[in-house]
Structures are given as structure tokens and as C-alpha cells.
Amino acid sequence: MAAELDLQRGRTDGVFWATAQGLKVLGAHEELFALRMKAHALRGDLAGVRFEFDLYQRAIASDSFSITEPSQKLVSLLNKLTNSLVIDKSVALAR
């Protein structure tokens, strides 16, 4: 997938473009949201990580074919990314 390759290369703009194309077709696809959350984390953007998770929650709530609860995988990813970004920021502020 193009978004995964872009993420590995650190090309976050490519990640956002590729996943946006996929979300046009599969509006509640958790893997696409996971890639977007990781891209925001790569940028150090905690608000972006949370924003994508909120969009995911809205997408699954409005999609009659998807589950109504967030996947445990995405909840775990949110916790991992937010904790690591908060820790990194506090370490940087302490210097």
C-alpha cells in the first residue's frame, strides 16, 4: 500500500493523500485511520492523533455496516501514541 511505504519513508503528506483516497470508498476502515494516526505521531502532532481517532469514532457511528465500538487495536494504538508523545514532550521540556 502506498500509504505504508510513505510512512516508512517519513513522507506524511503522501500518507494523508493515499489514505484520504481510501477513506472516500471505505469511510470507516480502521487500518487507514491507524496509518493517519501514525503519520500525525511521526510529526509529533498529538492533537492530530486524537483528531483522527475522533473521526474514526464518528465514521463507525454513521456506518450502518460497521461495528459501533472502536476496535481494540485502534484504542491501543491511540494509547500508545498519545503516551509516547506526552512522554517525549515532557522529556523535551525538562531539558
Secondary structure, 3 states (H helix, E strand, C coil): CHHHHHHHHCCHHHHHHHHHHHHHHCCCCHHHHHHHHHHHHHHCCHHHHHHHHHHHHHHHHHCCCCCCCCCHHHHHHHHHHHHHHHHHHHHHHHC
